[in-house]
C-alpha cells in the first residue's frame, strides 16, 4: 500500500490570516482512476494550461465550478483527502529563537505534514504503508530544502508512525512542478479560495471604484460554491476554525475527506488589533 501526498503553500502574509498550506492525498492504487476523471473534465472544458486560483475570471467561472465539483465528488467517493492549514495574525508566537524565526516556513510545513492527515490512524493492518511526498517547488536554498526532506523522512521514527507502520523512502520525497500535476492545481484553487475569503479579498474594490471588479465577484461565487461542497461533507463547517472530531475519536483526523487546521502556537500573545472588525 502507498499513499501519495501532494503539497502546496500560498499567501505568506495575509491581512488577517497567513501561512496557508495545503495537501491532497490519494492512494497509489486509485491514482490512475482519479487522473482519468480529472483529465476528462479538463478536456471537456478545454483546460489546456495550468489551473490556478489567480486565473479565475467571470468568463471561466462555470468551468472552474465544474472542476471543483469533480474534485469534491472524488473526495465524497473516498478517493481523495484534502487538508488546509493556516495561522491567524492575531496569535503572535512568543519565545522563538532566531533559528526558528528563520526557518518558520519549513517548521510550519513539517507540522502540517506530520499532523494534518492523521496518518498514524490510517493503518491497522500490521503491514507497511509507504508515503510518497510531492512538494511544489520549495522556495529556499538547497541545504534547507534537503534538511526539510530529511525531517519528513524522519517521521517514520516517531512512535505513533512506527506503530502504524508508516514508512518513508528518501527518493519518494521530492519537489515537483505544479504545471504537470493536476491534483496540485486543483488544490491551489481550494487553497486560494480560503486565503481569499479569510482575508476579506471578496470585499476589495479597485482604487476609485464604487463597485467590486468582475473577477472579485467571480472568485467570491467560486468560493461560495466550494464552501457549499465542503458543507455537504462537514455540515456547519466554519472556514476560519479547525475542524473538530465531530463526535468521533482521533481517527477522524484520517477518516474525514476534508479538514481545516488553524495552527495556534503553544506560547502566544493575542493582538486584538489584528482581528477582523
Secondary structure, 3 states (H helix, E strand, C coil): CEEEEEEEEECCCCCCEEEEEEEEEEEHHHHHHHHHHHHHHHHHCCCCCCCCHHHCCCCCHHHHHHHHHHHHHHHHCCCCEEEEEEEECCEEECCCCHHHHHCHHHHHHHHHHHHCCCHHHCCCCCCCEEEEEEEECCCCCHHHHHHHHHHHHHHHHCHHHHHCCEEEEEEEEEEECHHHCHHHHHHHHHHHHHHHHHCCHHHCCCCCCCCCCHHHHHHHHHHHHHHHHHHHHCCCCCCCCCCCCCCCCCCHHHHCCEEEEEECCCCEEECHHHCCC
